[in-house]
Amino acid sequence: MAQFRFETLLKIRESERDSKKDEYLDAENRRLACAALLDSLGRELEALQNESRNSRVGVFNPQLIARNIDYREKIVAKFEETLRSLNSLTEEAERLNQELNEAIKEVKVLENLKEREAERSLDESRRRHNKEMDEIAGRQKELERRRGGDDES
């Protein structure tokens, strides 16, 4: 069978597809880690809020309240920063996913071309073989006719 004309291009596109897949998986892992951190910070804020509600009943301690407020503000700032990071990572993951889908399509197109070319090559080979067989059969008939004519003389 003939060499696929775009074999080198197909290998390059497959390599690019694999690279894009790795990039997408890395971005998705970073996004999932950021989402887990955001969830953890959210639970921590909720726990602080519950603790604050429960401590209202006890003795009033201004230093403890000030420390809790400072700590809560740090957690809120970290939560907001993580939320911005998550949004950014989500956009990046979506962009990389689109690039991966395009790379997959390009590889699929080249694979389809390769299959069609292989089918055409096989059909052409069959036609040549059939033509050769027809020629051989025609020669054999001609030889038989000549031999038959020689026998009559």
DSSP file (Angstrom, degrees, kcal/mol; ACC not computed):
  #  RESIDUE AA STRUCTURE BP1 BP2  ACC     N-H-->O    O-->H-N    N-H-->O    O-->H-N    TCO  KAPPA ALPHA  PHI   PSI    X-CA   Y-CA   Z-CA
    1    1 A M              0   0    0      0, 0.0     3,-0.1     0, 0.0   117,-0.1   0.000 360.0 360.0 360.0 145.4    0.0    0.0    0.0
    2    2 A A        -     0   0    0    115,-0.1     2,-0.2     1,-0.1   119,-0.1  -0.306 360.0 -97.3 -69.1 151.9    1.2    3.5   -0.8
    3    3 A Q        -     0   0    0      1,-0.1     2,-0.2     2,-0.1    -1,-0.1  -0.501  42.7-107.0 -68.6 134.0    2.5    5.8    2.0
    4    4 A F    >   -     0   0    0     -2,-0.2     3,-1.5     1,-0.2     4,-0.2  -0.465  25.3-138.1 -61.9 128.4   -0.2    8.2    3.3
    5    5 A R  T 3  S+     0   0    0      1,-0.3     3,-0.3    -2,-0.2     4,-0.2   0.806 100.2  42.4 -63.2 -30.7    0.7   11.6    1.9
    6    6 A F  T 3> S+     0   0    0      1,-0.2     4,-3.0   104,-0.1    -1,-0.3   0.064  75.6 119.5-105.4  24.6    0.0   13.4    5.2
    7    7 A E  H <> S+     0   0    0     -3,-1.5     4,-2.2     1,-0.2    -1,-0.2   0.904  78.8  46.5 -57.8 -44.3    1.5   10.8    7.5
    8    8 A T  H  > S+     0   0    0     -3,-0.3     4,-2.2    -4,-0.2    -1,-0.2   0.922 113.4  48.9 -65.1 -43.4    4.0   13.4    8.9
    9    9 A L  H  > S+     0   0    0      1,-0.2     4,-2.8     2,-0.2    -2,-0.2   0.897 109.6  52.8 -63.1 -40.1    1.3   16.0    9.4
   10   10 A L  H  X S+     0   0    0     -4,-3.0     4,-2.5     1,-0.2    -1,-0.2   0.919 109.1  49.0 -60.8 -44.0   -0.9   13.4   11.1
   11   11 A K  H  X S+     0   0    0     -4,-2.2     4,-2.2     2,-0.2    -1,-0.2   0.898 111.8  49.2 -63.4 -39.9    1.9   12.6   13.6
   12   12 A I  H  X S+     0   0    0     -4,-2.2     4,-2.6     2,-0.2    -2,-0.2   0.934 112.3  47.8 -63.6 -45.8    2.5   16.3   14.3
   13   13 A R  H  X S+     0   0    0     -4,-2.8     4,-2.7     1,-0.2    -2,-0.2   0.874 110.8  51.3 -64.9 -36.9   -1.3   16.8   14.8
   14   14 A E  H  X S+     0   0    0     -4,-2.5     4,-2.5     2,-0.2    -1,-0.2   0.902 110.7  49.1 -65.1 -39.7   -1.4   13.8   17.1
   15   15 A S  H  X S+     0   0    0     -4,-2.2     4,-2.2     2,-0.2    -2,-0.2   0.919 112.1  47.8 -64.6 -43.6    1.5   15.1   19.1
   16   16 A E  H  X S+     0   0    0     -4,-2.6     4,-2.7     2,-0.2     5,-0.2   0.905 111.1  51.9 -62.8 -41.7   -0.2   18.6   19.4
   17   17 A R  H  X S+     0   0    0     -4,-2.7     4,-2.3     1,-0.2    -2,-0.2   0.928 110.3  47.8 -60.1 -46.0   -3.5   16.9   20.4
   18   18 A D  H  X S+     0   0    0     -4,-2.5     4,-2.2     1,-0.2    -1,-0.2   0.890 112.0  50.1 -63.7 -39.0   -1.7   14.9   23.2
   19   19 A S  H  X S+     0   0    0     -4,-2.2     4,-2.4     2,-0.2    -2,-0.2   0.918 111.3  48.1 -64.4 -43.9    0.1   18.1   24.3
   20   20 A K  H  X S+     0   0    0     -4,-2.7     4,-2.6     1,-0.2    -2,-0.2   0.862 109.4  54.2 -65.2 -35.4   -3.2   20.0   24.4
   21   21 A K  H  X S+     0   0    0     -4,-2.3     4,-2.6    -5,-0.2    -1,-0.2   0.928 109.3  47.1 -64.0 -44.3   -4.8   17.1   26.4
   22   22 A D  H  X S+     0   0    0     -4,-2.2     4,-2.4     2,-0.2    -2,-0.2   0.916 112.4  49.9 -63.0 -43.3   -2.0   17.3   29.0
   23   23 A E  H  X S+     0   0    0     -4,-2.4     4,-2.5     1,-0.2    -2,-0.2   0.923 112.0  48.1 -61.2 -44.3   -2.4   21.1   29.2
   24   24 A Y  H  X S+     0   0    0     -4,-2.6     4,-2.8     1,-0.2    -2,-0.2   0.923 111.3  49.6 -63.3 -44.4   -6.1   20.8   29.7
   25   25 A L  H  X S+     0   0    0     -4,-2.6     4,-2.3     2,-0.2    -1,-0.2   0.894 111.2  50.0 -63.6 -39.2   -5.8   18.1   32.3
   26   26 A D  H  X S+     0   0    0     -4,-2.4     4,-2.3     2,-0.2    -1,-0.2   0.932 112.6  46.6 -62.1 -46.0   -3.2   20.2   34.2
   27   27 A A  H  X S+     0   0    0     -4,-2.5     4,-2.5     1,-0.2    -2,-0.2   0.900 112.2  50.6 -64.0 -40.6   -5.6   23.2   34.1
   28   28 A E  H  X S+     0   0    0     -4,-2.8     4,-2.5     2,-0.2    -1,-0.2   0.889 109.8  50.4 -66.1 -38.6   -8.5   21.1   35.2
   29   29 A N  H  X S+     0   0    0     -4,-2.3     4,-2.3     2,-0.2    -2,-0.2   0.907 111.1  48.5 -64.9 -41.2   -6.5   19.7   38.1
   30   30 A R  H  X S+     0   0    0     -4,-2.3     4,-2.3     2,-0.2    -2,-0.2   0.905 111.9  50.1 -64.0 -40.2   -5.5   23.3   39.2
   31   31 A R  H  X S+     0   0    0     -4,-2.5     4,-2.5     2,-0.2    -2,-0.2   0.913 110.9  48.3 -64.2 -43.0   -9.2   24.4   38.9
   32   32 A L  H  X S+     0   0    0     -4,-2.5     4,-2.2     2,-0.2    -1,-0.2   0.891 111.2  50.4 -65.6 -39.0  -10.3   21.4   41.0
   33   33 A A  H  X S+     0   0    0     -4,-2.3     4,-2.2     2,-0.2    -1,-0.2   0.906 111.7  48.2 -64.5 -41.1   -7.7   22.1   43.7
   34   34 A C  H  X S+     0   0    0     -4,-2.3     4,-2.6     2,-0.2    -2,-0.2   0.901 110.5  51.2 -66.1 -40.9   -8.7   25.8   43.8
   35   35 A A  H  X S+     0   0    0     -4,-2.5     4,-2.3     2,-0.2    -1,-0.2   0.882 109.7  50.5 -63.2 -38.2  -12.4   24.8   44.1
   36   36 A A  H  X S+     0   0    0     -4,-2.2     4,-2.3     2,-0.2    -2,-0.2   0.908 110.8  48.7 -66.3 -41.3  -11.5   22.4   47.0
   37   37 A L  H  X S+     0   0    0     -4,-2.2     4,-2.7     2,-0.2    -2,-0.2   0.915 110.8  50.9 -63.2 -42.9   -9.7   25.3   48.7
   38   38 A L  H  X S+     0   0    0     -4,-2.6     4,-2.4     1,-0.2    -2,-0.2   0.909 110.3  49.5 -61.0 -42.8  -12.6   27.6   48.2
   39   39 A D  H  X S+     0   0    0     -4,-2.3     4,-2.2     2,-0.2    -1,-0.2   0.912 111.1  49.8 -61.8 -43.2  -15.0   25.0   49.7
   40   40 A S  H  X S+     0   0    0     -4,-2.3     4,-2.1     2,-0.2    -2,-0.2   0.912 111.1  48.4 -62.7 -43.9  -12.6   24.6   52.6
   41   41 A L  H  X S+     0   0    0     -4,-2.7     4,-2.6     1,-0.2    -1,-0.2   0.890 109.8  53.3 -64.7 -38.5  -12.5   28.4   53.2
   42   42 A G  H  X S+     0   0    0     -4,-2.4     4,-2.2     1,-0.2    -2,-0.2   0.912 109.5  47.6 -62.1 -42.8  -16.3   28.5   52.9
   43   43 A R  H  X S+     0   0    0     -4,-2.2     4,-2.3     2,-0.2    -1,-0.2   0.880 111.2  51.9 -65.0 -37.5  -16.6   25.9   55.6
   44   44 A E  H  X S+     0   0    0     -4,-2.1     4,-2.4     2,-0.2    -2,-0.2   0.907 109.6  48.8 -66.7 -41.3  -14.1   27.7   57.8
   45   45 A L  H  X S+     0   0    0     -4,-2.6     4,-2.4     2,-0.2    -2,-0.2   0.912 111.4  50.2 -62.8 -41.8  -16.1   31.0   57.4
   46   46 A E  H  X S+     0   0    0     -4,-2.2     4,-2.4     1,-0.2    -2,-0.2   0.901 110.1  50.1 -62.7 -41.2  -19.3   29.2   58.3
   47   47 A A  H  X S+     0   0    0     -4,-2.3     4,-2.5     2,-0.2    -2,-0.2   0.898 110.3  50.5 -64.7 -40.5  -17.6   27.6   61.4
   48   48 A L  H  X S+     0   0    0     -4,-2.4     4,-2.5     2,-0.2    -2,-0.2   0.902 110.3  49.8 -62.7 -40.9  -16.3   31.1   62.5
   49   49 A Q  H  X S+     0   0    0     -4,-2.4     4,-2.1     2,-0.2    -2,-0.2   0.916 112.1  47.2 -65.5 -42.5  -19.8   32.5   62.1
   50   50 A N  H  X S+     0   0    0     -4,-2.4     4,-2.2     2,-0.2    -2,-0.2   0.900 112.4  50.2 -64.4 -40.2  -21.3   29.7   64.2
   51   51 A E  H  X S+     0   0    0     -4,-2.5     4,-1.8     1,-0.2    -2,-0.2   0.891 109.1  52.0 -64.5 -39.5  -18.6   30.1   66.8
   52   52 A S  H  X S+     0   0    0     -4,-2.5     4,-0.6     2,-0.2    -1,-0.2   0.897 109.8  48.9 -64.4 -41.0  -19.3   33.9   66.9
   53   53 A R  H >< S+     0   0    0     -4,-2.1     3,-0.8     1,-0.2     4,-0.3   0.912 112.8  47.6 -63.4 -42.9  -23.0   33.2   67.5
   54   54 A N  H >< S+     0   0    0     -4,-2.2     3,-0.8     1,-0.2     4,-0.3   0.798 107.0  56.7 -70.9 -28.6  -22.3   30.7   70.2
   55   55 A S  H >< S+     0   0    0     -4,-1.8     3,-0.6     1,-0.2    -1,-0.2   0.578  84.7  82.1 -81.6  -8.2  -19.8   33.0   72.0
   56   56 A R  T << S+     0   0    0     -3,-0.8    -1,-0.2    -4,-0.6    -2,-0.1   0.740  86.4  58.9 -66.7 -22.6  -22.3   35.9   72.4
   57   57 A V  T <  S+     0   0    0     -3,-0.8    -1,-0.2    -4,-0.3    -2,-0.2   0.821 100.5  64.2 -77.0 -30.5  -23.8   34.2   75.4
   58   58 A G  S <  S-     0   0    0     -3,-0.6     2,-0.2    -4,-0.3    -3,-0.0   0.269 101.6 -43.0 -81.6-157.0  -20.6   34.2   77.4
   59   59 A V        -     0   0    0      1,-0.1     2,-0.6     2,-0.0    -1,-0.2  -0.457  60.0-112.4 -74.2 141.0  -18.2   36.8   78.9
   60   60 A F        +     0   0    0     -2,-0.2    -1,-0.1    -3,-0.1    -4,-0.1  -0.664  37.9 177.0 -79.5 118.0  -17.4   39.8   76.8
   61   61 A N     >  -     0   0    0     -2,-0.6     4,-2.2     1,-0.1     5,-0.2  -0.916  13.4-168.6-125.6 102.4  -13.7   39.7   75.8
   62   62 A P  H  > S+     0   0    0      0, 0.0     4,-2.4     0, 0.0     5,-0.2   0.846  87.0  53.0 -62.3 -36.3  -12.7   42.6   73.5
   63   63 A Q  H  > S+     0   0    0      2,-0.2     4,-2.5     1,-0.2     5,-0.2   0.916 110.7  47.4 -65.4 -41.9   -9.2   41.1   72.6
   64   64 A L  H  > S+     0   0    0      2,-0.2     4,-2.4     1,-0.2    -1,-0.2   0.893 112.6  49.4 -65.0 -40.5  -10.8   37.8   71.6
   65   65 A I  H  X S+     0   0    0     -4,-2.2     4,-2.4     2,-0.2    -2,-0.2   0.918 111.1  49.3 -65.4 -43.0  -13.4   39.6   69.5
   66   66 A A  H  X S+     0   0    0     -4,-2.4     4,-2.6     2,-0.2    -2,-0.2   0.915 111.8  48.7 -63.3 -43.1  -10.8   41.7   67.8
   67   67 A R  H  X S+     0   0    0     -4,-2.5     4,-2.8     1,-0.2     5,-0.2   0.914 111.8  49.5 -62.6 -42.3   -8.7   38.6   67.0
   68   68 A N  H  X S+     0   0    0     -4,-2.4     4,-2.7     2,-0.2    -2,-0.2   0.894 111.1  49.4 -64.0 -39.3  -11.7   36.8   65.6
   69   69 A I  H  X S+     0   0    0     -4,-2.4     4,-2.5     2,-0.2    -2,-0.2   0.935 112.9  46.9 -65.5 -45.3  -12.6   39.8   63.5
   70   70 A D  H  X S+     0   0    0     -4,-2.6     4,-2.2     2,-0.2    -2,-0.2   0.933 114.4  47.2 -60.1 -46.2   -9.0   40.1   62.1
   71   71 A Y  H  X S+     0   0    0     -4,-2.8     4,-2.4     1,-0.2    -2,-0.2   0.917 112.0  50.1 -62.9 -43.1   -8.9   36.3   61.4
   72   72 A R  H  X S+     0   0    0     -4,-2.7     4,-2.9     1,-0.2    -1,-0.2   0.909 109.2  51.8 -63.0 -41.5  -12.3   36.4   59.8
   73   73 A E  H  X S+     0   0    0     -4,-2.5     4,-2.5     2,-0.2    -1,-0.2   0.889 109.8  49.7 -62.6 -39.1  -11.2   39.4   57.5
   74   74 A K  H  X S+     0   0    0     -4,-2.2     4,-2.5     2,-0.2    -1,-0.2   0.914 112.3  47.2 -64.5 -42.4   -8.1   37.4   56.5
   75   75 A I  H  X S+     0   0    0     -4,-2.4     4,-2.7     2,-0.2    -2,-0.2   0.910 112.2  49.8 -65.7 -41.9  -10.3   34.4   55.7
   76   76 A V  H  X S+     0   0    0     -4,-2.9     4,-2.6     2,-0.2    -2,-0.2   0.918 111.9  48.4 -62.8 -43.0  -12.7   36.5   53.7
   77   77 A A  H  X S+     0   0    0     -4,-2.5     4,-2.4     1,-0.2    -2,-0.2   0.919 113.2  47.3 -62.8 -43.3   -9.9   38.1   51.8
   78   78 A K  H  X S+     0   0    0     -4,-2.5     4,-2.6     2,-0.2    -2,-0.2   0.891 111.3  52.3 -64.3 -39.1   -8.4   34.7   51.0
   79   79 A F  H  X S+     0   0    0     -4,-2.7     4,-2.4     2,-0.2    -2,-0.2   0.934 111.3  45.9 -61.6 -47.4  -11.9   33.5   50.0
   80   80 A E  H  X S+     0   0    0     -4,-2.6     4,-2.2     2,-0.2    -2,-0.2   0.899 113.5  49.1 -63.9 -41.6  -12.3   36.4   47.6
   81   81 A E  H  X S+     0   0    0     -4,-2.4     4,-2.3     1,-0.2    -1,-0.2   0.914 112.6  48.0 -63.1 -42.8   -8.8   35.9   46.1
   82   82 A T  H  X S+     0   0    0     -4,-2.6     4,-2.7     2,-0.2    -2,-0.2   0.873 109.0  53.8 -67.0 -36.9   -9.5   32.2   45.7
   83   83 A L  H  X S+     0   0    0     -4,-2.4     4,-2.3     2,-0.2    -1,-0.2   0.911 109.3  48.1 -63.4 -42.5  -12.8   32.9   44.1
   84   84 A R  H  X S+     0   0    0     -4,-2.2     4,-2.3     2,-0.2    -2,-0.2   0.917 112.5  49.4 -62.6 -42.3  -11.1   35.2   41.5
   85   85 A S  H  X S+     0   0    0     -4,-2.3     4,-3.1     1,-0.2     5,-0.2   0.908 109.4  52.0 -62.4 -41.4   -8.5   32.5   40.9
   86   86 A L  H  X S+     0   0    0     -4,-2.7     4,-2.5     2,-0.2    -2,-0.2   0.919 109.4  49.1 -62.2 -43.5  -11.2   29.9   40.4
   87   87 A N  H  X S+     0   0    0     -4,-2.3     4,-2.1     2,-0.2    -1,-0.2   0.919 113.5  46.9 -61.4 -42.9  -12.9   32.1   37.9
   88   88 A S  H  X S+     0   0    0     -4,-2.3     4,-2.4     1,-0.2    -2,-0.2   0.922 113.4  47.7 -64.1 -45.0   -9.7   32.6   36.0
   89   89 A L  H  X S+     0   0    0     -4,-3.1     4,-2.6     1,-0.2    -2,-0.2   0.854 109.6  53.8 -66.6 -33.9   -8.8   28.9   36.1
   90   90 A T  H  X S+     0   0    0     -4,-2.5     4,-2.4    -5,-0.2    -1,-0.2   0.922 109.6  47.4 -65.2 -43.8  -12.3   28.0   34.9
   91   91 A E  H  X S+     0   0    0     -4,-2.1     4,-2.4     2,-0.2    -2,-0.2   0.916 113.1  49.0 -62.0 -43.1  -11.9   30.3   31.9
   92   92 A E  H  X S+     0   0    0     -4,-2.4     4,-2.7     2,-0.2     5,-0.2   0.917 111.1  49.4 -63.0 -43.5   -8.5   28.9   31.2
   93   93 A A  H  X S+     0   0    0     -4,-2.6     4,-2.2     1,-0.2    -1,-0.2   0.898 111.3  49.6 -63.9 -40.4   -9.7   25.3   31.4
   94   94 A E  H  X S+     0   0    0     -4,-2.4     4,-2.1     2,-0.2    -1,-0.2   0.915 111.8  48.4 -63.9 -42.8  -12.6   26.1   29.1
   95   95 A R  H  X S+     0   0    0     -4,-2.4     4,-2.3     1,-0.2    -2,-0.2   0.932 113.3  46.7 -62.8 -45.7  -10.3   27.7   26.5
   96   96 A L  H  X S+     0   0    0     -4,-2.7     4,-2.5     1,-0.2    -1,-0.2   0.850 109.5  54.9 -66.4 -33.2   -7.9   24.8   26.7
   97   97 A N  H  X S+     0   0    0     -4,-2.2     4,-2.5    -5,-0.2    -1,-0.2   0.909 108.3  48.7 -65.3 -41.1  -10.8   22.4   26.3
   98   98 A Q  H  X S+     0   0    0     -4,-2.1     4,-2.2     2,-0.2    -2,-0.2   0.913 111.7  49.2 -63.6 -42.1  -11.9   24.2   23.1
   99   99 A E  H  X S+     0   0    0     -4,-2.3     4,-2.4     2,-0.2    -2,-0.2   0.903 110.9  50.6 -63.1 -40.3   -8.3   24.0   21.8
  100  100 A L  H  X S+     0   0    0     -4,-2.5     4,-2.5     2,-0.2    -2,-0.2   0.918 108.9  51.2 -62.9 -43.5   -8.2   20.3   22.7
  101  101 A N  H  X S+     0   0    0     -4,-2.5     4,-2.1     1,-0.2    -1,-0.2   0.896 110.4  49.3 -61.7 -39.7  -11.5   19.7   20.8
  102  102 A E  H  X S+     0   0    0     -4,-2.2     4,-2.4     2,-0.2    -1,-0.2   0.913 110.9  49.6 -64.4 -42.5  -10.1   21.5   17.8
  103  103 A A  H  X S+     0   0    0     -4,-2.4     4,-2.1     1,-0.2    -2,-0.2   0.892 109.8  51.5 -64.2 -39.2   -7.0   19.4   17.9
  104  104 A I  H  X S+     0   0    0     -4,-2.5     4,-2.4     1,-0.2    -1,-0.2   0.912 109.7  50.2 -63.2 -42.1   -9.1   16.2   18.1
  105  105 A K  H  X S+     0   0    0     -4,-2.1     4,-2.6     2,-0.2    -2,-0.2   0.913 108.9  51.6 -62.2 -43.0  -11.1   17.3   15.1
  106  106 A E  H  X S+     0   0    0     -4,-2.4     4,-2.1     1,-0.2    -1,-0.2   0.914 111.7  46.6 -61.5 -42.8   -7.9   18.0   13.1
  107  107 A V  H  X S+     0   0    0     -4,-2.1     4,-2.6     1,-0.2    -1,-0.2   0.914 111.3  52.3 -65.0 -41.8   -6.6   14.5   13.9
  108  108 A K  H  X S+     0   0    0     -4,-2.4     4,-2.5     2,-0.2    -2,-0.2   0.904 108.1  51.3 -61.8 -41.9   -9.9   13.0   13.0
  109  109 A V  H  X S+     0   0    0     -4,-2.6     4,-2.4     1,-0.2    -1,-0.2   0.935 112.3  45.9 -60.7 -46.6  -10.0   14.7    9.6
  110  110 A L  H  X S+     0   0    0     -4,-2.1     4,-2.4     1,-0.2    -2,-0.2   0.885 111.7  51.6 -66.3 -37.4   -6.5   13.4    8.8
  111  111 A E  H  X S+     0   0    0     -4,-2.6     4,-2.4     2,-0.2    -1,-0.2   0.903 110.1  49.7 -64.7 -39.4   -7.4    9.9   10.0
  112  112 A N  H  X S+     0   0    0     -4,-2.5     4,-2.7     2,-0.2    -2,-0.2   0.911 110.5  50.0 -64.2 -41.6  -10.5   10.0    7.8
  113  113 A L  H  X S+     0   0    0     -4,-2.4     4,-2.7     1,-0.2    -2,-0.2   0.912 110.2  50.9 -60.9 -41.8   -8.3   11.1    4.8
  114  114 A K  H  X S+     0   0    0     -4,-2.4     4,-2.2     2,-0.2    -2,-0.2   0.915 111.0  47.9 -62.7 -43.4   -5.9    8.3    5.6
  115  115 A E  H  X S+     0   0    0     -4,-2.4     4,-2.5     2,-0.2    -2,-0.2   0.926 112.7  48.2 -63.7 -44.7   -8.7    5.8    5.6
  116  116 A R  H  X S+     0   0    0     -4,-2.7     4,-2.8     1,-0.2    -2,-0.2   0.909 111.6  50.0 -62.8 -41.4  -10.2    7.1    2.4
  117  117 A E  H  X S+     0   0    0     -4,-2.7     4,-2.5     2,-0.2    -1,-0.2   0.896 110.5  50.1 -64.2 -39.1   -6.7    7.0    0.7
  118  118 A A  H  X S+     0   0    0     -4,-2.2     4,-2.4     2,-0.2    -2,-0.2   0.908 111.5  48.6 -64.7 -41.7   -6.2    3.4    1.9
  119  119 A E  H  X S+     0   0    0     -4,-2.5     4,-2.8     2,-0.2    -2,-0.2   0.921 112.2  48.5 -63.6 -43.9   -9.6    2.5    0.5
  120  120 A R  H  X S+     0   0    0     -4,-2.8     4,-2.8     2,-0.2    -2,-0.2   0.913 111.6  49.7 -61.7 -42.4   -8.8    4.2   -2.8
  121  121 A S  H  X S+     0   0    0     -4,-2.5     4,-2.4     2,-0.2    -1,-0.2   0.908 112.2  47.9 -62.9 -42.2   -5.5    2.4   -3.0
  122  122 A L  H  X S+     0   0    0     -4,-2.4     4,-2.4     2,-0.2    -2,-0.2   0.912 112.3  49.0 -65.5 -42.6   -7.1   -0.9   -2.3
  123  123 A D  H  X S+     0   0    0     -4,-2.8     4,-2.6     2,-0.2    -2,-0.2   0.916 111.9  49.0 -62.0 -42.8   -9.8   -0.3   -4.9
  124  124 A E  H  X S+     0   0    0     -4,-2.8     4,-2.6     1,-0.2    -2,-0.2   0.907 110.5  50.8 -63.5 -41.5   -7.1    0.7   -7.5
  125  125 A S  H  X S+     0   0    0     -4,-2.4     4,-2.4     2,-0.2    -1,-0.2   0.904 110.9  48.9 -62.4 -41.8   -5.1   -2.4   -6.6
  126  126 A R  H  X S+     0   0    0     -4,-2.4     4,-3.1     2,-0.2     5,-0.2   0.916 110.3  50.7 -63.6 -43.3   -8.3   -4.6   -7.1
  127  127 A R  H  X S+     0   0    0     -4,-2.6     4,-2.7     2,-0.2    -2,-0.2   0.927 111.7  47.6 -61.3 -44.1   -9.0   -2.9  -10.4
  128  128 A R  H  X S+     0   0    0     -4,-2.6     4,-2.7     2,-0.2    -1,-0.2   0.923 113.1  48.8 -61.0 -43.7   -5.4   -3.6  -11.6
  129  129 A H  H  X S+     0   0    0     -4,-2.4     4,-2.6     2,-0.2    -2,-0.2   0.928 112.6  47.4 -62.5 -45.3   -5.6   -7.1  -10.5
  130  130 A N  H  X S+     0   0    0     -4,-3.1     4,-2.5     2,-0.2    -1,-0.2   0.897 111.9  50.7 -63.0 -39.8   -9.0   -7.7  -12.2
  131  131 A K  H  X S+     0   0    0     -4,-2.7     4,-2.5    -5,-0.2    -2,-0.2   0.921 111.5  48.0 -63.3 -43.7   -7.6   -6.0  -15.4
  132  132 A E  H  X S+     0   0    0     -4,-2.7     4,-2.6     2,-0.2    -2,-0.2   0.915 111.8  49.6 -62.3 -42.7   -4.6   -8.3  -15.3
  133  133 A M  H  X S+     0   0    0     -4,-2.6     4,-2.7     2,-0.2    -2,-0.2   0.897 110.5  50.5 -64.0 -39.8   -6.8  -11.4  -14.7
  134  134 A D  H  X S+     0   0    0     -4,-2.5     4,-2.7     2,-0.2    -2,-0.2   0.912 110.9  49.0 -62.9 -42.7   -9.0  -10.3  -17.7
  135  135 A E  H  X S+     0   0    0     -4,-2.5     4,-2.5     2,-0.2    -2,-0.2   0.918 112.1  48.0 -63.3 -42.6   -6.0   -9.9  -19.9
  136  136 A I  H  X S+     0   0    0     -4,-2.6     4,-2.6     2,-0.2    -2,-0.2   0.926 112.8  48.4 -63.1 -44.1   -4.7  -13.4  -18.8
  137  137 A A  H  X S+     0   0    0     -4,-2.7     4,-2.3     1,-0.2    -2,-0.2   0.902 111.4  50.6 -63.0 -40.4   -8.1  -14.9  -19.5
  138  138 A G  H  X S+     0   0    0     -4,-2.7     4,-2.3     2,-0.2    -2,-0.2   0.908 111.1  48.1 -64.3 -41.5   -8.2  -13.2  -22.9
  139  139 A R  H  X S+     0   0    0     -4,-2.5     4,-2.9     2,-0.2    -2,-0.2   0.904 110.5  51.6 -64.2 -41.7   -4.8  -14.5  -23.8
  140  140 A Q  H  X S+     0   0    0     -4,-2.6     4,-2.8     2,-0.2    -2,-0.2   0.916 110.5  48.4 -63.0 -41.6   -5.7  -18.0  -22.7
  141  141 A K  H  X S+     0   0    0     -4,-2.3     4,-2.8     2,-0.2    -1,-0.2   0.916 111.8  49.8 -62.6 -43.0   -8.9  -17.9  -24.8
  142  142 A E  H  X S+     0   0    0     -4,-2.3     4,-2.5     2,-0.2    -2,-0.2   0.923 112.0  47.8 -62.6 -43.6   -6.8  -16.7  -27.8
  143  143 A L  H  X S+     0   0    0     -4,-2.9     4,-2.9     2,-0.2     5,-0.2   0.916 112.8  48.7 -62.2 -43.3   -4.3  -19.5  -27.2
  144  144 A E  H  X S+     0   0    0     -4,-2.8     4,-2.9     2,-0.2    -2,-0.2   0.903 111.7  49.2 -63.7 -40.6   -7.1  -22.0  -27.0
  145  145 A R  H  X S+     0   0    0     -4,-2.8     4,-2.2     2,-0.2    -2,-0.2   0.906 112.7  47.5 -65.3 -41.2   -8.7  -20.7  -30.1
  146  146 A R  H  X S+     0   0    0     -4,-2.5     4,-2.4     2,-0.2    -2,-0.2   0.920 113.9  47.1 -65.2 -42.9   -5.4  -20.9  -32.0
  147  147 A R  H  X S+     0   0    0     -4,-2.9     4,-2.2     1,-0.2    -2,-0.2   0.907 111.8  50.8 -64.9 -40.2   -4.8  -24.4  -30.7
  148  148 A G  H  X S+     0   0    0     -4,-2.9     4,-1.2    -5,-0.2    -1,-0.2   0.891 111.9  47.4 -62.9 -38.2   -8.3  -25.3  -31.7
  149  149 A G  H  X S+     0   0    0     -4,-2.2     4,-0.9     2,-0.2    -2,-0.2   0.845 110.6  52.4 -70.4 -35.2   -7.7  -23.9  -35.1
  150  150 A D  H  < S+     0   0    0     -4,-2.4     3,-0.3     1,-0.2    -2,-0.2   0.859 106.5  53.6 -68.9 -34.7   -4.4  -25.7  -35.4
  151  151 A D  H  < S+     0   0    0     -4,-2.2    -1,-0.2     1,-0.2    -2,-0.2   0.836 105.5  54.0 -68.8 -32.2   -6.0  -29.0  -34.5
  152  152 A E  H  <        0   0    0     -4,-1.2    -1,-0.2     1,-0.2    -2,-0.2   0.752 360.0 360.0 -74.5 -24.5   -8.6  -28.5  -37.3
  153  153 A S     <        0   0    0     -4,-0.9    -1,-0.2    -3,-0.3    -2,-0.2   0.499 360.0 360.0 -80.1 360.0   -5.9  -28.0  -40.0
